[in-house]
Amino acid sequence: MIRNYSKNCKGKYGSSEQCTTKLFIEFFAFWDKTEKEEALVLATHGIVKKAGKIPDKEIGKAEKIRLDYFKYKNEENGK
C-alpha cells in the first residue's frame, strides 16, 4: 500500500514550503487453512519504509511468528 503524506520542508532560502513524500506500508501476513470450514488470515506485523527492498530481518521476523503460531496451535490441539 502506498500513501502520500505532506510535511513542511525547508526551502532554499529558509522559507517553508509543502513537499510530498511517498510512504510504502508493508504488512506481513499468512493463511491458516488447517480448518475445513474457514481460513484465517493472521497479520504478523507491519513496517513503514520510504522505498527499496524489504529488509531480510523483517521477513525473518514474520516467518518466525508464523512457525511459532503453528507450533503453539499443534501443542494446544495435542492436549
N, C-alpha and C positions, 0 to 999 in steps of 0.2 A: 504494500500500500504506500502510496506517495502522498504526502501532504505538503502544502505550501504554508509557510508562515512568514510574517513580516517582522523585521526588527529594525531598530534605529542603527544606522551606520554612520561613522564619522565621514564627513565629506572631505574633499580635497583641501578645503581651506577652513576646516574646523566646523562647518555648518552640519546640521543633522539632516540626513535625507533618508528616505524609505528605500530599503532594498529587500528583495525576496530570495529566500534560500529554499531548496527542496530538501525535505527530510524523507528518508526511507524508514518505514516502520516494519520490521520483520517479526512475525510471530512464528514460534516453533510449536508444532502440534503433531499428534499421532492418533491413529484409529485403534480402538479396541473392538474387534469384531468377534470376540470369543462367544458371545451370546447369539443364539439363532434369531431371536426376535428383534433385537436392536443393536445398533452400532453406536459406540460412544466416542466422541472426539474430545481429546484432552489437550489443552494448551499447556505447554511446559513453562514458557516464559517468552518475553519479547525484548527486542533491542531497538534503539533508535540510532541510525547512522546516517551520515551525510551522503556517502557514496562508497563504492568499492565492494570488494568481496566480503562475504560473511566470515568473521574470524573462526578458525578451527576450534578455538576454545568454546565458543557458543554452540557449535554443532555437537561437540563432545558433551557439553552440559545437557543438551536436550536428549541425546542418546542415553546418558546415564540415568536421567529421570525416567525415561521410558523403560529401561531394564529394571530399575528399582520398583516401578509400578507393577510390572508383570510378576516380578519375584514376590512382592508383598501379596498380590492377588492370589497367586498359586499357593502361598503359605496359608492364607485365610481359607481358601477352598479345601485345603488338605486337612484342616482341623475338624 
